[in-house]
Amino acid sequence: MIWAWIVAAVAISWLFCKKGISWYHYIWLLLPIEMYGVTIAGATLKPYMLFGICIIASDLVRNKTIRVPVAIIAAVFALIISDFLTGFVMASVMQHIMFILVLMIGFCYQRRQKDGIEFEEMGQATLATTIGYGIVFTVAWLMFSRGITPDGVYASERLEPGIVLRLASFGGNVSQRMRGFCIDPNSVITTLIPGAAYALANVVYRKQEIVKSILALAVYLAVVVYSGSRMALMCTFVMLTIFFVIGYKRANNKRQVLVVGMAILGVILIGLISNIDAVILEVAKMWESIFGERASLGSEYGRLTIWKTNIQYLIRNNKELFGVGQNQIYLLTERGLACHNTWLEWICGTGIFLGVAIDLWFILAPLKYKKRAIGLGDENAKNAIPLIMAYVIVVVCISTVDNITNSVLLFLMLILRYGIINQSVKMEREA
């Protein structure tokens, strides 16, 4: 039944996607399907990977060869050597194979056009994805909250299919969190962030597709709240604030922006004050759900405690240089918990030198784009704002979950490092 929900999300996304965009951009409509697919030796071959293989094949047919950057080749060889040094653990090997596959798909995607990535077409695909999946996830949550639980809506175990995950937390309390088509509730937000950033750009300074963009933002914010991800809440607040500042700076009439902003804030405050009792009750429930039912940062099962335990294991067992293999640390420590931090997972899996190198390869991608963007023009710089913002938010969000094959992260990193972000000529003509 979960596939019925997946088909519905893809179909709604396709309906909201402006027709006429190049076929390979439709891969964004499949990226949020992170948990489901065909499992081979512990690795899941997901729908977007099958679509991505078509992108790689088309690139080969068109160009006869694929010239891969030295950094990607070096990463592939380094991961092979890392697996050799850690004993060729199958789970680690399969994780690295999946990582390399997604890396190649993303690279072929960003070079599919000789002139670079068409910002408008990619933005249309990500915006539609946020709307389609956001609507399906919100509907599933509302059904669950009213006791309507057909197959695919509710899961009581991590590996059980279900959009809403209800299980006992580390403290023994029961939590109910939106996880979409990902295994972890902290990951679902990363799949919708690019569309949300593009929607904010539309509303704040592009001044187009306002209704569709507001719908995307509404369902995105709903998923953020329902996911219960504290990091996603903080990052979303920061993203909204930064885009408001950008809109204010770019506005010809700054006083008008302030008046509109204060008017919106006033309407919200009036609504809150007029229903103060109900608001206080709902806020208390939300606070208890998000902060009271789960481990705090420094508690026995908190993030800092887990990170400290995993790092100490590496040092005490002389594993800090070469690591213990990807996704293996939870089998070795006394707490039996994964890293819950993608950047630390790279270090635990491959060692401090290779792990830090890979972390920096990702984290410094926006600076690499800034260096390459000199001379590309103001239009490119403006188009890159939502992509850079989305990338930074994803980088921060996955610091609370281990997900080295996060497709959105890899795609955006490759675009910033190797792609040229252009306004699509085709879309300009249609406009």
N, C-alpha and C positions, 0 to 999 in steps of 0.2 A: 504493500500500500504506500510505502514511502516514495516509490517511484511515481505514483500519481501526483503527489505533492511537488515532486521535482519537475515533472512535465508541466504542471500548472504554472510553476514559477518561471520556467523557460518560456512558455507560451505567452504569459502576460508581459514578460520583458520584451519579447519579440514584437508584440502589439504596440508597445510604447516606443520602440526604437524607430527612428526616422528611416524610411526605406531608401534604398539607393546607396548605402554605404558599402564599402568593399567587404567581400565575404569573410576575410580573415579576422575582421574586427568582432565578429560574432563570438569569438572565443571568450570574450568577457562575459557573455551570457552563461557560460559554463563554469567559470572559475569558482563560484561559491559552492559548487558540489565537491566538497573536500573529503567527505567521509565514505562516499558510496562509489562502487565500481566493481571491477573484477580483481580479486585478491590472488596474487601469485607470490609464493614464498614469503608471506608476511607483508608484502607491499601491495598497495591498492592502485590498480590502473584505472584512473578516473576518466569520465567522459571528455574533459577538456584535453587530456593527454592524447586520446584517439584523434580528436579534432586537430591537435597540435602536430601529430604525425603527418597529417595532410598538408599542413603549412610547411613543414620541413621538406616533404616530397615535392611540393609545388615550387619551392625555392630551388631545389636541386634541378628540376626540369627546366626552370627558367634561366638559371645562371650556370648550370652544369657542374658547379662546385660551390662549396661554402667556405669562405675564408674566415676562420674563427680567430678572434683576437688572442694575443699571447697570454693574457691574464686568464682567459677561460681554459686554454690548453694547460697552463700551469696548475690551475685548480683541479682539473681532472687527474693529472699525474700525481699531484700531492695527495688526493683522496685515495688513489690506488695504493700508494706507498703507506699511507696511514692505516688502511685496512690490513696490509701485510704486517705492519708492526704490531697491530692489536690482535692478530691471530685469525684474520678473515672470519669474523663473526657474521653469520648470514644476515641477521637483522641490520647490522651496520652497513654491510655491503649493499643490501637492497635499498636502504635509505639514501646512500650515495648515488646509486644508479638512478633512483627517482629524481634526486636533486639535479644530476647531470642532464637527464631527459627534459625536465622543466626548463633548465638553463638553455638548452639548445632550442626548445620551442620558443621561448621568449626572445632569444637572439634572432632567430629566423623571422619571427613576427615583426620585430622592430626594423629589420632591414628589408622587409617585403616590398616597400616602396623606395626607389632610388633616392627620392627627395627627402626621405625620413618619414616620421610618424605624422599622419594627418590628425591634428589636434581635434578638429571639429568632429570627425567621424568616430574617433576613439571616445571622445567625450559623450557623444550620443549613445554609444554602446554601454558605457559605464553608468550613465544616468538611467537608462532603461533598465539595467540590471538592478540598480538600487530600488527602483520603483517596483519591479516585478517580484523580486524576492522579498522586499520589505512588506508588500501587501500580503503575500502568502504567509510569511512568518507572523505578522500581526494578527491575521485571521486565525491562525492555528493557536496563538496564545489566548485570544479572546474565547475561542471554543473551549480550550482547556480550563480557563478560569471560571467558566460556567458549567463545568462538569461534563462537557461534550468531548469525548475522547475516542474518536474513530482511529483505526490503525494509522500509524505514522505521526500522530500528534504528540504522543506521550511516551517517554522511555524512563525506566527505573534503573537501568544500568548503562554504563558508558558505551558499550559495544552494541547495545540494542537500538534498532532504528527508531528515531523519534525526533521531532523538532524541539520539543520542550523536555528538558532533562530534570527529573525529580529524584534526588538521591540524598543519602546522609552525607553531611560534610565531615571534615576532619574532627570537628568538635562534637559530633554525634547528633547535631541538629539536622533537620530535613530542609533542603533548599530547592526551590523551583526556579530554573533559569532557562532562558531562551538560548539555544545553541544552533538553530537553523540546520544546515546540512553539514556542520562541522562536528567533530567529536568533543570539542571543548567550547564552552560558552564564551571564553575570552577571544576565540578566533573568529567568530561569526562577524564581528564588527569590521575586521580588516577587509572582508570581501565586499563591503558596501561603501567603504570610505572614499574610493575614487569617484564614484557617482555623486556622493554627498558634496565633495569638494568642487566638482564641476557645477553642481546645482548652486552652490554658494557663489561661485564666480558669475553664473548667469544672473542671479538676483542682485549681487552687490555692484558689479561694474560692467557686465556684458549687456545687461538689460534686454534679455531675450528668453523666450520659453519660461516665463515667470510662473505660470500655473503649474506646468509640469515639474519645474524645479522645486516649488513649494511643496508639492505632493511628495517628491523624493525626500526632501528634508524632514517632512512630517513622519513618514514611515521609518526613516533612518533613526530619528530620535526615539521613536517608539521601540525599535529593536534595541537601541543602546540601553534604554531603561529596563526593558524586559530581560536583557542579558545579565543584568546585575554586575557588569564588569566595572569595577571602580576605576580602573585605568582608562577605560573607554569613556566614562563620564567626564573625567578630568581632561582628557585629550580633546574631546568634543567641545567642551567649554572653551578651551584655549583656541581651538580652530575657529569657533564662532567669533570670539573676541578679535582675533587677528584679521579675519575677513571684514569685520565691521570697521576696523582701523584703516584697512586698505580702501574700503568703500568711501570712508570719510576723506582720506587724502586725495582720492581720485575725483571726488565730486566737485563740480563747478560751483554748486551752491551748498557750501558746508553747513550753513545754518538750517537749510531744509532737511539735510540728513539728520542733524541733531534733533530737530523738531519731530520728525517721523519716528526716530528711535525712542525719544522720550514719550511720544504718544503711545507707541506699542507697549513700552514698559508701564505706562499709566494704566492702560486697559488691563494688562496682566495683574497689576496690583489691585485694581478695583475688583476684578474677578476673585482674587484671592481673599481680599478683605470681606467681601459680601458672603463668602462661604468659608469663613475662617475655621469654624469647628471641623467641618469635613476635611479641609485642607490639612489641618494639624494631624488629624487621624490618619490620613493617607500618607503624609510625610513620615509619621512615626512608623507606619507599616513598611514603607519603602526603606527607611533607615535600618529597621530590624532585619529586613530581607537581605539587603546588600551588605551591611556591616556587622550585624549582630549574629548571623547564623554561620559565619565562616571564620576561618582563622585570620587573626590580625597579622600585620606585617612581621612583628617580632615574636609572636606566640610560638608554642611548641611546634605547630605545623605551618607557621607563617613563612612567607617567601624568604625573608632574610635568614631564618633558621635553616631552611632547606638549602639555600645557596651556600651558607657557611659550612654545613655538613658535607656537601658534595666537594667543595674545595679542599676541606680538611682531609677527605678520603684520598684525593689525588696526591696531596703532599705527603701524607703518612705512608702511602704505599708506593712512593716514587713513580707515580703515573702522570705527573704534571707535564712531562716533556712530550709524550706521545699519546696520552689519553687512554681510554678504556674501550673505545668503540662507540659508535653513535647509538643513542637510546639504550645504553647499557648501565649507566650509573645507578639507576633505581634498583637494579638487581644486586648491587654490591654494598650499598650503605645500609646502616641499621634501620633507618626510617623507611626504606623501600619506596622512595618517592622520586619522581622525575625532576628535572631541573626547574621546570616552570619558568624558564628563561631561555629563549632561543640563542642568545649570544653566549650565555654560559654553557649551554648544551654543546655548542661548537667546540669550546675549550675542553670540556669534559670528554667529548668524543674523539677529538683529534690532537689534543695537547695544546699547550699554551702558545707555541710559536705559530703553528698552522691555524689554530682557532682564532687567535687575535688577528692574524693576517686576513682571514675570511671576514671577521667582524668588521674590520676597518674597510675592506673592499665594499661592503654594503653601506656602512654608516657614512662614509665620506663621498658617496655617489653625488649628492647635491652639489658639493664643492667642485667635483669633477665637471659637472654640467656647467656651473658658473664659469669655470675656466675656459671651457670649450665654447660657451655662448658669446664670448666677446666678439663683436662684429657681426653677429647673426641678425641684429635688428631688434627694435622695441617690440614688434609683434610676437616674436619668439619668446622674449622675456615675459610678456604678459600671458601668453598661452601656457608657459611653464609654471605659473604660480599655483594653480590647483593641483598639478601633478606633484610638485615639490612638497606642497602642504600635505597631500595625501600620503606621500612616501614617508615624510617625517612622522606623521601620526602612526602609520603602520609600524615603523621601526620602534617607536616607543611602546606601542600596544603589545607587541610580541615579546617584550621584556618580561611579561608575566605568564607566558606560555611557551613551551618548546615546540617549535614548528619550523624545521629547517627547510622544508619544501613548500613554504607559503608562496603560492603562485603569484599573488598580487605583488608581494615584495620583490620577487625575482623579475617580474615583467617591468615594474616601474624602475628598478635599479638599472636594468639593461637599457631602457629608453633614455634615462638620464645620462648614462655613461657613454652610450654609443649612438643613440638616435638623434635626429634633428627634428624638433617639434615645429611643424608647419601648419598653417591654416589650409584646409583642403580647398583646392581650386574648384573641385566639383561642387562642394557645398556653397561656395561663394557665388557660383553661377546660378544655382538654384535660388539663392536668396535674392 
